[in-house]
Amino acid sequence: MTVIFILIGCSLVLALVFLGAFFWSIKSGQNDDLVTPGYRVLFEDDNKEQQAEQPEPTVQ
């Protein structure tokens, strides 16, 4: 029976830790922008300048 009380106490402490981490992430702005990272994959990289400096390989 004492094991149940220990496990309930540990689970409540763990739940409070996760709740604190959740509120910390909200307060520090971790979840502000959820849309832009999905579109960032579609944007072109700025590698055109680097490609212009390198000569194209010749195929023989």
N, C-alpha and C positions, 0 to 999 in steps of 0.2 A: 504494500500500500504506500509505503514511503517513496518507492520508485516513481509512482504516478505523480506524487507531489513535486518531486525533483524534476521530472520531465515537463510537467506543466509550467513550473517556474522557469526552466530553461527556454521553453518555447515562447513564453511571454517576453523574456529578455531579448530573444532573437527577433521577435516581431517588433519590439520597440526599436531595436537597432536598424532594422529595415525601414521602419517608418521614419526614423530620424534621417537616414540616408536619402529617402525619397523627398522629404521636405528640404533637405540641404540642396539637392539637385534642382528643385524648383526655385529656391531662393537664389541660387548662384547662376541661373539662366541656362542650365543644360538643355532644357526642352523648348527654348524660344522658337527656333526655326526648324520646322519639320519638313518643309516643302523643298527648299533649295538644295539640300544634299542629293535628292533624287534627280534633280535636273543637272547637277554639276557633272554627271557622267556624260551628258550629251554635248557639253561645250567643247570646242576645239582647244587644243593646247597651243601655246605660243612657241612652237618649234620651227616655224617657217624660216626664221632668221638663221637658226643653226643648220637647217637643211640647205640653205642657199650658200653657205660658206663651204660645205663639203662637196667635192666633185662627185658626179654620178659614176658608179662603177660601169666599166665597159664589159659587155658580154661578147665572148669570142666563140 
